[in-house]
Amino acid sequence: MIPNGIYGHYAGPVGVGAPIFFDTAFGSHFTDIDNNTYIDWMCAYGPMILGYGHPAVEKAAADQAARGNTVSLASPVLVELAEQLVDMVDGVDWALFGKNGADSTNLAVMVARAATGRSKVVKIDGGYHGTSGWMQEPDRPGVAAGERDQVISIAWNDAAALKQAIADHDVACFISSPYHHPVLADNEQPADGYWAEVETACRAAGVAIIVDDVRAGFRLDLAGSHAHYGFSPDLVCFGKALGNGHPIAALTGTDSMRQAAMDVFYTGTQFFSAVPMAAAVATLRELLVIGATDVMTDVGRRLSAGLVDLANAHGFDLVVSGSPAMPYYRIADPSLARREAFAQHSRWIKACVQGGAYLLSYHNNFVSVAHTDDDIATTLDIADRAFGSLRT
Ligand SMILES: Cc1ncc(COP(=O)(O)O)c(C=O)c1O
């Protein structure tokens, strides 16, 4: 009845021999329908940042639900959330809301086009922004040729390629995650001076800078990942963690983009649902109180350091890339071809999952503030046995 069964981004983990359906989820754990419990380092691909069923978030959501959710009018919580985001996020003056990250990346590109009167979008090779036509890889079916013709794809950390694209085309915007977190490849930080060079090139040509912070948002810096790296985009997209699992995404922007944001037509039947907005207000408040990025960075650093030590003890080389709260792992083995090395890495991940630590083989993992010292210690025990199993 469901084409592909578990489809889209939830299909991947199933491929490594993981459980398929959850029964319950609480804090940093979920339990599958066969009653096996896992420490969740996938965090639903990012939305879970405070822990499943977080009391303050769920109370805010329940209180709002008792008053109404999708109603014929907006709720004042819309304004509260916009004010809170504008207060928190560095350099932005307004916010608009949708449901999924792609709502905000699509809107960001529309706003940039409206602001510049140009159409072309420069993105990064392997950069993911959702599944609309312009975001799809060129070889995927179901996309009109003209949609991809509007997109120029360049390598990460290549400011010269960006300048060339701007010189050669009618570029409206440059869209990129704050650091490069592709699938199936080590994640890469910006080179020294990269974002400053991007800023200079885009400002000189009137090209809008869009930061897609849908995945990394609130895990590097609560003021937005651009604050972490020290640059000033025109538009910043959030999603995933914003509502701790409640469906909400946001586009924030500077005053220079405000008129364009007013000119474009953007809406959705569920965009004004108040429960996810109340959940988001509570999530942001809680993240601020906890000082969440420091907590997650520390947990991620300790988990990664422990895994690297274990790998060494078993004679493996575990490469850690990305950001501490979103670590990407790869067992490097120069004696193996890339495919075999990945197969070996996947066997290790599968053994971790079967042992009760839900890690991802081909994608960055996610740390939450709900992960405890016990979770780290238990994960390291599981990973130890998993490394051992690779030698048998
Ligand atoms: C960086 C980035 N941008 C955009 C998206 C799209 O978000 P959504 O799947 O919520 O539409 C994702 C989803 O994984 C993402 O990682």
PDBQT file of the ligand as one rigid body, heavy atoms in Angstrom, charges set to zero:
ROOT
HETATM    1  C1  LIG A 401      20.505  21.054   5.370  1.00  0.00    +0.000 C 
HETATM    2  C2  LIG A 401      19.082  20.678   5.086  1.00  0.00    +0.000 A 
HETATM    3  N1  LIG A 401      18.292  21.548   4.452  1.00  0.00    +0.000 NA
HETATM    4  C3  LIG A 401      17.011  21.269   4.169  1.00  0.00    +0.000 A 
HETATM    5  C4  LIG A 401      16.469  20.062   4.514  1.00  0.00    +0.000 A 
HETATM    6  C5  LIG A 401      15.056  19.768   4.188  1.00  0.00    +0.000 C 
HETATM    7  O1  LIG A 401      14.310  19.723   5.337  1.00  0.00    +0.000 OA
HETATM    8  P1  LIG A 401      12.899  18.946   5.382  1.00  0.00    +0.000 P 
HETATM    9  O2  LIG A 401      13.208  17.493   5.146  1.00  0.00    +0.000 OA
HETATM   10  O3  LIG A 401      12.396  19.208   6.757  1.00  0.00    +0.000 OA
HETATM   11  O4  LIG A 401      12.054  19.534   4.317  1.00  0.00    +0.000 OA
HETATM   12  C6  LIG A 401      17.255  19.120   5.195  1.00  0.00    +0.000 A 
HETATM   13  C7  LIG A 401      16.704  17.817   5.586  1.00  0.00    +0.000 C 
HETATM   14  O5  LIG A 401      17.394  16.890   5.909  1.00  0.00    +0.000 OA
HETATM   15  C8  LIG A 401      18.604  19.438   5.491  1.00  0.00    +0.000 A 
HETATM   16  O6  LIG A 401      19.392  18.575   6.131  1.00  0.00    +0.000 OA
ENDROOT
TORSDOF 0
